[in-house]
Amino acid sequence: NTNYRYTADELRYLWDNADAGAVVFHGTFVDLIDSIRDSLPKIKVWLWVDDGSNPCPDWAEDYQAVANSGASRVVPPWGRTGDDLNMLYTGGTTGMPKGVMWRQDDLIVVLSGALATPYPDEGDVADLVFAGPGPKFCPACPQMHGTGNFPGLSAMSLGGSIVTLTQRSFDASELLDAIEREGINLMSMVGDAFGKPILKALDAQPGKWNLSSLVAVTSSGVMWSEEVKQRMLEHHPNMVLNDAFSSSEALGMGTSQSGGGSTAKTARFQLGEHCVVIGDDNTILQPGGRPQGRLAVGGRQPLGYYKDEAKTASTFLVIEGKRYSCPGDFAIIEDDGSITLLGRGSVCINTGGEKVFPEEVEEALKTHPSVLDAVAVGVPDEKFGEAVTAVIEPRDGAVVDGPALIAHVKQTLAAYKAPKHVIEVDTIGRAANGKVDYKRLKGHASDVLGLSS
C-alpha cells in the first residue's frame, strides 16, 4: 500500500524498504515515478492504469492489457498456503513507515467475525461457511490505510464485494449517492474528519438519501465524537456505529458501539476479547482503582515488522507466557472493565487519520536557512483532531516566514505532514541530553493559537 500523497523521497524509501518488485500506478503519477525509477532497480514491472491523464510510457505496461491476457486463474509454482504474507505499511506511527507482516490465515480469521476457526483444510469453504452473497462494503477513506483496507478484506473473505468512490478527494454527497444506488451494507471512515462532512450533507438535504441498506459504519484512526454519532443516528436510527480502536499491528484492542437508542461516550471503549492493559513491569492490570497502563492485544497477531528486528522485539512482548502486540497506546481501566484512552505514548501526531511522525517534519524544517531548531507538535483541531504545528527557534537575525516554511516542507514531504501553523520562540529549551519537552511546547503552541490543549 502506498500513500498517493507521498513525494519522490518518500516513495523511494517505501518501495526500497519493501523490496517491491512491481508497482501499479495511475497515469497521473507518470512524471513522479519516472524521476525515481532508475534508483529502484529491484522493481522489475511498472503497471500503468489509465485515468485519462498521461499516456502509458514506454517503460511501463498497460495494466488492463496484462490483466486481460490471463487465460485462467494464476497459481504460483510454489502454491498457496495460510503462511503467505499480507504486508501493510504503517502511516508512520512507529517512526518511518514499517511493513506489518500478517500471515494471511491469521489476518482472515481476525478480520472475519463469522469465522471462529481457520478456514478448513479440505472441502469447499464457501459451502461450509456461507449461505449466500456477502456484504457490500464501501471505504469512504483511502484503502491505503488499514481503516479502508482491512474492512475491505473482511468483506471479501465473507464472500462480499467492495464499492469504491471515483473522486480523488472525499465528497459526502458522492458517498451518500453510492450508498443509495448500490445498496451498500457496510462502510468505513475516519472519525469526525469524515463524520462531520457527512452530517453537514444530511442536514442540508434531510430525507434526500435512502440509507436503509446501511447496516453498520466502522470508524478508526481519529476521534469520533459522541455528538456527531448521535446526530448521524438521527438520520438513520437503524444502523450501528462501531468505533474501533485498532492499529495495523494490533487489531481488536477495543470497540465502542452506538445504536439502538444509545450513544457511546468519546474515547470510552470495551476491551477486545484478547486485549489487556499492562503496567510498567509488563504485568496485566485488573479493574479497580482506575489503574493506568499500556494496551496489549493477544490472540492471532502479526509476525512483526519487515526488516526491523529491534522494533519487532520492542512491540511484540511475551507476558505471562503469551505473546502480545503492544504498540504504545495508553489507557485507564475503569472499574467496570471498560477503558478510557489516553493516547499514544509517543509524540505521533494524528491529523485526520494520517499519522505524522514529528522528527520527519522537524528534519525538513531544519533544512531551511532561517531555522536554528524546530519541533513539531499537534494542537487541537475541530475537523482533523490535531493540526501539525511548527515551533521554530530562528537563527540570529533571521525572520520566520510561516508560509515560506510550510512551502519548504511540502517540497520533500506529503502536504498533510506540513505544518498548518508556525509559532516562533526564543528557544526550544532542549535538555542537556538533547531531548525536547513536547508536552510543554504543545501547551505553549495551543496557548498562542488560543486553543485548549
C-alpha angles and dihedrals in degrees: 000000000000128000106236090213094063120120126225094272092049093048091048091053094046099047093042092049091048093049086230115195099183135025128200113203143168118248091248089073096055096107094044093050093043089059093060108025094095088060092055105066094163091068106089101170130046113190115199119206116202112238097161095264125087120013120244108281121228091249093060138062127232106255093208092052092049092047092050092050093069112106096190143357109302119233117182117238090248092054129222131287139168087256091070110114133244108197121196118182116224121236091244103282090129094048116274111012112288129200110242108210115214124179103233092231092054094046095049093049093048093047098043109071091187091063112077092172135030119279112283115266092227138028134035107317092199092056092046099047113019132059097186146340117331128234128298108239130194124190108211087186126058116284090224086083126067090243089065099028105047098048087049091054089047092053091049092048087055091056093261136127140237124236112200130198118236105213118093093226128045116272115180092203091054089052094048091047089053093049091055097039098045099032093238115198104185132032136180128204142156110260123262092346086075101018095062096053090046091050091047091055093047092048092048093053109021114191094014095114128053103220097170093118092060108100103168143007120203123199131186138157104050140031118296105195124221092236094056092047092051094049092047089054089053088064094046112014095176098065126090120230114211117194102195121197105205143122135207090266099035115045119182102023093142145334136208117197129197128187141083093073098312132095123202120234118254113267093007113121140171112237115255119249094262098029127113137170117237131201130225090278091053093249121137113259123219130214117268127086093026097265118198125223148125124296117242127181125205133184118069111359142153124296088234141268120324112255094350111101094164094056090043091054093049095048103039109060135181108228121180090343097310130100117241136181110230111179095174108267115148126214143164119237108226121215091257092056096256120122134233112209118232098181140253114325090225124068094253113149117226110204115174091331093309114121113224119190109213097217091061092054092043093054091051091049093050092059089069112098094230095056123089096170135355141188128191120214136167119243125193115280124182096217105031102030092235134024120211108245128188119217106199133197104194127215116257109287094004123130118222109230106191099196091046092052092049091050090047092056091048090060091071106017135052112272094248089061093056117099119263090197133033120204123189121214133178091235137359087222100222118189121244090266091055095252124140129225096229093177092057094047092046089053091047092050091048091051093049091050092046093244131135112247 
